[in-house]
Amino acid sequence: MQLSIYELEGSPYEMGRSFGEQCRDDIRRLCKIRLRLAQVMARQEGRRFSDKRILEICHECLKVTHDFDLAGYEEMRGVAEAAELSLEEVFALNGLTDLKDVLSYANVDEGCSSFMIAGDRSDSGRLLLGQNWDLYTSNKPFVCLVHRKPSDAPETWCLTTTGCLSLIGVNSEGIAVGNTNLKTTDSRIGVQYLSVLHKALSCSSFEDAIETVATSPRSGAHYYYVAGPEGSAVGIECSAQQHHKFEIHEGTFVHCNHFLDTNLAKLQTEEPSESTCTRQLRLAELLDEQEKISVESLKDSLSDHANGENAICRHHGADAVSTNACVILSPETREIHACRGQPHVGKWELRKAGEEKRGMVDG
């Protein structure tokens, strides 16, 4: 359950090359797994796509990605060359969640239970946010921590999967991001969610990070949360083409896998599942019971096994959804707490973005 940790530095292309060279075999294995899953999910809807057709869709999305975030595009290009894969295959590696929406609107009970805790409710007086990251259990061996030191952007620490862009993380400017999955009927050719998160995490200001998410030409639906160095946070529910913001100034805010905004809820491909509704209520209940919420108490809440298969902490087989990882972020201190696997059994790692730079200044 120990996290692999990768150090990347330089231009976006150089960081991608380094990532690809350090874990070429794992990248290739995960790419095969995700292409197979794309086929499986399409067949669940009675559709069949050849690998060639899937990669043609990725090619069209890459055109939009190039214009949206050249840095992220170049990092994927570096990964592709070092791992001896096509750029389209690396896009599929990164964007399976959105790719399956474009392919089929597959009915998959994906997870993720997220939270934002304002300073008035935390024991430190500082904002805390994060989530359990739930996806197919076959992804779990590839979950890793990545430390990026770009030559022309803020330093970042993020949890992601091998060979992929940023998923959940914090940067040296105190910008933090994460997400949960949603499904809507307006999916389209566009940028996948890791490109959105990666670009938002490259921002130096809270306002720019929010704008990046809200105005991105998204391929599919997701809920994104964005936080800044002064303890401000915003949740952004996004379909592919619309969005709604929730500003968090006090208290707690929980989001799982269904829309809370009534207008966007009309675009959902299906009614909210029992799992997402149960997890939403249970996590909110656990947080409300605590007078002051700490990093350690959050680990306990995210380890909760009440409600069986609808629990916050999920355990399932390789081709089913389980809790693959857990992350708790503190943007004001630039900290990321992360583990692979379920939070009660994973080995937790603590890292701080910009720690070396601040140490030099303090010294």
N, C-alpha and C positions, 0 to 999 in steps of 0.2 A: 504493500500500500504506500510505499515511500515515493514521493514525487521525483521525477527526473527534472533537473534544472539545466537550462541552456542559456549561455551568455552570447549575445549578439551585439556587434558594434560596427559603425561605419555608415555608408550610404544604404538606402533601402535595398538595392540590388546586392550589395556586399553582405548585408545581414541575411538576406534570403539564401545566398550561396552558402554561408556559414551554417545556417539551419539545415539546409539540405545535405551538406557534407557530414555534419555531425550525426545525423540519424536517417541516412538514405534508406536503409532497409525497412525501418519502421514506417517511414512515409509511404513507401510503396505498398506495404501491407495494409495500412489504413485506407489508402486510396482504393484498393481492391474491395475492401469491406464496404466502403461507402457507395461505390458504384453498384455492388450487389444489392445493397439495401434500397437504392433508388429503384432498381428493377422490381424488388419485392413489393415496395409500396405502390408502384404503378399497377402491378398485377392485382393488388387488393381492390382496386377500383375497376378491374376488368380491362385494363389498358396494358399494352406491351410496347416497349421502346427498346430499340437496339442500343448498344453502347455508343454506336456512331451517332444516332439521333440525340442521345443525351449530351454528348460532347458538342454537337452542333448548337444546342441550346446554350451551353456554357460559352461557346465562342461568341454568340450574340450578346450575352451578358457581359463578357469581357470588354466589348466595345464601350459600353456604358461605364464600366468600372475604370477604364483608362482615363476617361474624361472626368470622372468624379474624384478619384484619388490616385494620382500617378505614383505616389510613394508606395502605397499598398500594392498597386499593380506591379511595380518594379520588384518589390520583395517577393511576390508570388513568382515572378519570372526567374528570380535567382534560385528559389526553391526548386522550380521545375528543372532548370538546367543541371543543378547539382544532383538531384534525385533521379535524373534521366527519365522524366515524365513530360508530357505535353503541358502547356500552360492551361489548356482546357481541363485536363485531369486534375491539376492542382486547384483549379476553381471548384471542381466537384468535391474535392477533398475538403475545402473550406466551407462550401455552401450547401451541403446536403439538405439542411432543414428548409431552405428556401427553394432549392431545386425540386424537391418532392411536391411543393405547392404548385410550381409551374407545371409539373408533369401531370399531377392527378388529384390534388386536394385530398390525399390519402388520409383516412381516418385513423390516426395514430395517437394514442394517449400519451403524448410526450409530457414531461414534467417540468419542474423548476418551481420552487417556492421562494419568493424574494421578499425582502423587507427593507424599509428605511426607518431609522430611529433618530428623531430629532434630538438635539442636545438637552432639551428639558426632560427627556426620559432616559438618558444614558447616565451611567455612574460617573463617567469622566466629564460630562457636560459637553461632549463632542459628538457630532453626527457619526452614526454607524450604519452601514448598509451592506447588503450582500445577498447570498442565496445558496440553496442546494441546486446543483446543476444535474438535471436528470435527462438521460438519453439512453440509447441502446447500450446494454452492458458490454457489448463487444468493443465499445470505444474506450472503456476504462483503462486498459493497459497503456493507452497512448496519451493520457492526461498528463500535462507537464506544466512547470513554471518557466516562463521566459523573461529574461532580463535584457531589454533592448537599450542600447546607448546610441541613438541616431546621431549623425554628424550635424543635422540641422533641425532637430525637433527635441522636445522634452524626453528625458529618460523615463522608461516605463518598466513596471513589473506587472505581468498578467498571467492568469491561468488560461490555458488553451489546450489544444491537442497537437500532436507532433506534426510539424510542418505548416501550421496554420497561423493566421493573423490573430490579433488580440480578441479575446472573448470576454473576460471579466478582469478588470485591473485598475491601477492607479498610476498617475505620472508624477514627476518631480514638481509640477506646478500645483498639485493638489486636485487635479481633475480625476474623478473616478467614474467608471461605467460598468454596466452589466445588463442582463436582459432575461426575459422569459419568452416562451413561444406562444404565438397566437395563429389562428387560421382564418383567412377571409377569401371572398370570392373574386377580389380584384388583383390577384397575383399577376405578374407580367415579367417580361424581359427587363432586367434592371440589376442593381447591385445587391449582393447578398449581405446578410446582416453582419458578418465579421468585418467586411469592408467599412460598414457604417461605424461599428464600434472602434475599429482600428484608427479611422480618421478622427473620430471624436477624442480618442485618447492622445492624439498628437497635438491637440489644441492647447494653447497656453491660457485661455480664459474660459470661465464657466459659460458665458454667453455664447462664445463661438462653438463650444461643444454642443450646447442645446440646439443651436441653429443648424449644425451639421446633421444631427439626427432628424430634426423636423423637416428639413428641405431636401434630404437625400432622395434620389430616384430609386426607391426601394423595390426589390423584386417581390418580397412577401411581407407578411404581417409579423410584428413582434412588439412586445412591451420593452422599452428601454428605460433605464434609470441613469441619471446624470447628476453628479454632485460636485461641489466646488470647495476651495480651500477655506472659505469663511463659514462653512457649515450649512450652506444652502443646498437644496436638492429638488429635482424635478423628475416626476415620472411621466413618460411620454408613451401613450398607447398609439400604435401605428398600424394602419392597414398599409397596403402597398402605396396607396395614393392619398390617404388622409391621416390626420393625427389629432390627438387631444392631450393637453398637458395637465398634470396635477402638481401644483406647487406645494412643497412640504416645509412648513415653518415650525410646526410643533407636533408632539404626539408621535404616533407610529403609523406606518402605511404598509400594507401587505398586498402583494400581487402574485397571482399564480398564472393560470392559462386561459383566462376568459376576460372579455372586455367589461370594464366597469362603466365606461361612458355609454349611455343608452343609444346614441346615434350610431357609433361605430359598431355596437353589438349587432345591429341589423345586417352587417356584412359578414358575420361569422358563418362558416360553412356548416356548422352544426350547433346544437344546443350545448351549453357547458356540461362537461362530463361530471359524474359523481366525484371522481378523484379531485379535479381542480376545485370544485365547490367545497368539498370536505377539507382539503388542505388550506384553502383560504380562511375558512372559519376557525380551524384548529390553531393555525399559527397566530392569527389575530388574538384568539383567546389566550394562548400561552404568553404572548407579549403583554396583554392587558393585566395579567395576574401579577406581573413583576413591578415592584415599586420603582426600582432603578435597574436598567438593563445593561449588562456587561458583555464583553467578548465571550467570556466563559459561559454565561447563562444563554447566550445565543447559540453556542455550540450544543448545549443541552436541548434547546427548543428545536433545533434542526435535526436532532437525533431522535425526535419523538416518533414512537411506533404505534400510537393509538390509531384505531380505525383500520387495522389490517392492511389489505391491499391498497387502501386509500390513504395510507399514512404519509406524513411529511417525508420521513426517511424510508426509501423504497429499496426493496430487494427482489430482483427477478433474474431470469436466465439471460443467456447471451443475445438472443434475438427478441428480448423484451426490454422495457424501459426500467432502469434503476437509477439510484443516486450514484453518479460517477465521480462527483467531487463536491466540495463545499468551499465557499469563500466568504470572508468578512473583511470589509474595507473601512479604513478610517482616513478620509481624504485630508483632514486637517493635520494629521501626523504623517501622511503619505505612506501608511502601513497597509500591507495585505497579509492576511492570515489565510492559508489555503491548505487543503488536504486532498489526496486522491481517495476515492471511495466514500463510504458513508462516514459522517463526521464523528461517530462514536468509535470507529475502528481505524480510521486513517491516521497517518502520522502528520501532524500539523507543522507547517513551516511558517515563519514570520520573516518578512522582508520589508525594507523601506526604500522607496524611490528617492533618489537624490541624496542618499545618506553620505556618500563620499564627498560630494560637493559641499554639503552643509558642514561636514566635519572640518574641511579646509577653511571655510569661512569662520567657524567658531574658534579654530585654532589660531 
